[in-house]
Structures are given as C-alpha cells and as structure tokens.
Amino acid sequence: MAKTVLVVDDDPTQRRLIQAVLEREGFAVAQAEGGEDALARLQSGGVADVVILDLNMPGMSGMDTLKEMRARGFMAPVIVLTATGGVEVVVKAMQAGAQDFFIKPASPERIIVSIRNALQMGDLSAEVQRLKKVTGGRFSFADLVGDSAAMMQVKRMGERAAKSTIPVLILGESGVGKEVIARAMHGASDRSSKPFVAVNCGALPENLVESILFGHEKGSFTGAVDKHLGKFQEASGGTLFLDEVGELPLDIQVKLLRALQESEIDPVGSKRSVKVDVRIISATNRDLNQAVKDGGFREDLFYRLNVFPLEAPPLRDRREDIPALVSHFIQRFNVEEGKRVMGAAAETMQMLQEHEWPGNVRQLENSVYRAIVLAEAPYLQPYDFPQVSGLKPPMSEGAAPPETAEEILASLPKEAPVRVLDERGHLRKLDEIEHDLIELAIQLYSGHMSEVARRLGIGRSTLYRKVREQGIDVVDEAV
C-alpha cells in the first residue's frame, strides 16, 4: 500500500512537478490548492501520510494552515516549502510543528530524502505512542487494527464487557490476537490505571503452577527461599489474563474456582487466606465444551468463566483487514530494524490477502518481520515472502553461482563453445583448449574465481597465473 503525500500549493505547475517526482518513486499523491482546501480534505477523512505545505499562499497562509492542522489533531509529518530561506521563517515553522523544510526550487533527491526522513520519524513517533499506551494501560479498542465486520463486532461486544466486571472468555484459534483483545478490554475499563498481568497457563511447569498463580510463603517447599506473591496478588486492583486456561491441571482448576467465587486465594504454605480484587479475563483455543465432556475441564469452572464468551475471528475471515495489519507491522518493524520500507507492492498485497494464514495474525506478523529484514526494494515484493509466494529473490551481483548439476547444465549454451578439434579435424593445442575452457568457466560462474578454480580442480593462484599467461580478460570478481 503506497504512502500518500498531500501537496498543498497554490501554484498548479509546482504541484504537478512535485507529483511527477513522487509518483516516480512509488508514492500516491493528492493535491490541494490552498490551506482551506487541504483542511477540508483532511477533515473529510482524506489520507495523508505526509504533507508538503507551501508557506506563501493567498487566503490562509501555510503557517496558519499548519497551526490549524495541529489544533484539529492532524499529526501527519509536515514539510514546508518556502521561496526564501530566512532563518526566522524556518524557526517559526518548526515551532508550529513542521518536520522539515526546503527552498524552492528543490531537487528531486532533496524532496524524496525529506519525505522518507519524515515517514521514518512518523513511524518512530507512532511506535513510541503505541508502547506508551500498552505500558500505561491505555491501549483500547480504538487501537485494534482492522475495520472488517468481524472485528467491528469484537470491538462492540468488547467495549460493552469492559465497562463491567463480568468474567470474559475469549475464544479463537492460536495467533488471532486474544491477548491484544484482553489488553484493549483492560484499557477500556475502570481498572486501566492498575496492573494488567498476563499468564500463559500452557507454559507453566506443572509442579509450579500453584505457586506462580497464588504465591507461596518462605520455606513452604524446597527452594522457596523467599516469599512470592503470585500472579493474583500482582494483578491486585487490575486485570488477570489467563491465556490457554484449558491447559490448567484439574487440581489447580479447583483452587481457581474458589478464587473466583470467594475473591480470595490460599498461597502455598500460608495459614490464612488472602483477599484479592482481580478482574479475570481468560482465553482458549480449545473446545472447552468437549473438554468438559471428556473430563479434562471442570464443568463448574467452565460455567464460571464462560459468562461472556467473545469470539476472535481467524484472519481468513477478515481478509480486508490484512492491508491495515501489514502497514501496522511495516511501521513497527521499520522502527525496530532501522529500515525505510514504504509499504507493500500491489501484487504483494493481493497475494497476502489471498493466502489462508493458518497461523493467523501471528503468522502474518512474523512473515512481515522477515520480509522487512531482507527487503532491498522500497516496497515489499512477492519474493520477500518466499513461504507464501514460492518465489526466490532475484540473484544480485554478489549472488552465489549455481550449485546443482541440473542448474549448471541448464545454464550451458546449446552448442559447446569449447572445441576439441580444429576445422581440419585435428586436435587443437592444449593451451588453446585450456584458454577457451577457462573463459567458459569464468562466464558460467559470473567471475567468482574461487568457484571457477574449484570447478576446474586447480588452485586459485594457479588459475590467476594461467589467466595472466593467456591474456584472458576478467571482470572484477563479484563479492
């Protein structure tokens, strides 16, 4: 999905010139002929990842437009254009919230570098805000990525449940984002200023489950050298998220049921119960109904947890959310890896939307992460997702030569270029045959002299000596 740049300038020629430069680099471009036009476009929901804003315009000036944008909450990076490079003007623009500036006429390279820097800073700012929300308990349903019908239903139901203390059971396949939904529910509740504690019940060692959840007293068992509060007390006043709750052992299920019913726990080795004030949100990818029938999950606990079931849809049922998710992951991993990937090419996005994604959002996230690390082009290509597309990246100049016999034979010309006999049917001289053979090997293995020497069965120093003696031209060896 291409990034959109909004060009605000009263000069139509200047707008067209900038548009040509940007479109050549793969950006989408929108135009506005003045400040009022730009604000109206943004107010109506027009997309603008970056704004290029002329300061000298009739009517509403660029400086007033910038101030009004920030006042209305439009925080996209702004690059200002000015015909004069006065320090005072630039300082005022920066103080008003501009990201960068350039003086007309600017070179195409200067424009592109400025936009990419602005996008990178925008990604960094957005990631910082996201992390602040997560750590500060302010992550809410508005921060959930996706506007498909299935996700809108999750948001509507989740917001209703968040306003109460009703126990919620989030159902869904592995990787659909159950913990993200739980965090949004915590952030939308009255407990958002208190701790959110997540526990993966399936990853707890069986002999330590009770201690981890309910705590223990010093000396209560071998190795208990200190008092430990446990997850229930850590989450006091806040939310305890029990992921994969269906994996809990039966004896711990009994203790969990009592904690839910009585709002108190019994730490290991303690002589008295401890009152707790915790909102429980649980999640599972198992069919707990079937687990109850099979005797693997207590029926009374199931009814206690399943008061408000919330189904998290698999990614294949909300494919229209994939572009937004991909953009979100690109932004995040650009910051983490220091990359400047602009987005995904149209054919790449189509391929990703058509894929089944058995691992759901987690699989998509990891696939984008890998693609970001390996990507060389500004936009992610299908070959950046080899496990989805089945394609390999094109060989670069420094790529290794073919290794398999089939690849080597396929790369050979139809007619053998190394002749053994001359025009009269007699054997050619050995050094002539050797000359042609070395030339063929150098061509076949793209100038990789180590590989040429290995294939010819001679040392690299011997190969270089023969090349010099026979006057063979060699292009600088690929790295």
HELIX and SHEET records of a PDB file:
HELIX    1   1 PRO A   12  ARG A   24  1                                  13    
HELIX    2   2 GLY A   35  GLN A   43  1                                   9    
HELIX    3   3 GLY A   62  ALA A   71  1                                  10    
HELIX    4   4 VAL A   87  GLN A   95  1                                   9    
HELIX    5   5 PRO A  108  THR A  135  1                                  28    
HELIX    6   6 PHE A  141  ASP A  143  5                                   3    
HELIX    7   7 ALA A  149  ALA A  162  1                                  14    
HELIX    8   8 LYS A  178  GLY A  187  1                                  10    
HELIX    9   9 CYS A  201  ALA A  203  5                                   3    
HELIX   10  10 VAL A  209  PHE A  214  1                                   6    
HELIX   11  11 LYS A  231  GLU A  234  1                                   4    
HELIX   12  12 VAL A  245  GLU A  247  5                                   3    
HELIX   13  13 LEU A  250  GLU A  262  1                                  13    
HELIX   14  14 LEU A  288  LYS A  293  1                                   6    
HELIX   15  15 GLU A  299  LEU A  305  1                                   7    
HELIX   16  16 LEU A  315  ASP A  317  5                                   3    
HELIX   17  17 ARG A  319  ASP A  321  5                                   3    
HELIX   18  18 ILE A  322  GLU A  337  1                                  16    
HELIX   19  19 ALA A  346  GLU A  354  1                                   9    
HELIX   20  20 ASN A  360  LEU A  374  1                                  15    
HELIX   21  21 PRO A  382  ASP A  384  5                                   3    
HELIX   22  22 PRO A  386  SER A  389  1                                   4    
HELIX   23  23 ALA A  405  SER A  411  1                                   7    
HELIX   24  24 LEU A  430  LEU A  444  1                                  15    
HELIX   25  25 MET A  449  LEU A  456  1                                   8    
HELIX   26  26 ARG A  460  GLU A  469  1                                  10    
SHEET    1   A 5 ALA A  28  ALA A  32  0                                        
SHEET    2   A 5 THR A   4  VAL A   8  1                                        
SHEET    3   A 5 VAL A  50  ASP A  54  1                                        
SHEET    4   A 5 VAL A  78  THR A  82  1                                        
SHEET    5   A 5 ASP A 100  ILE A 103  1                                        
SHEET    1   B 5 PHE A 196  ASN A 200  0                                        
SHEET    2   B 5 THR A 239  ASP A 243  1                                        
SHEET    3   B 5 ARG A 279  THR A 284  1                                        
SHEET    4   B 5 VAL A 168  LEU A 171  1                                        
SHEET    5   B 5 PHE A 308  GLU A 311  1                                        
SHEET    1   C 2 GLU A 264  ILE A 265  0                                        
SHEET    2   C 2 VAL A 274  LYS A 275 -1                                        
SHEET    1   D 2 GLY A 343  ALA A 344  0                                        
SHEET    2   D 2 TYR A 379  LEU A 380  1                                        
END                                                                             
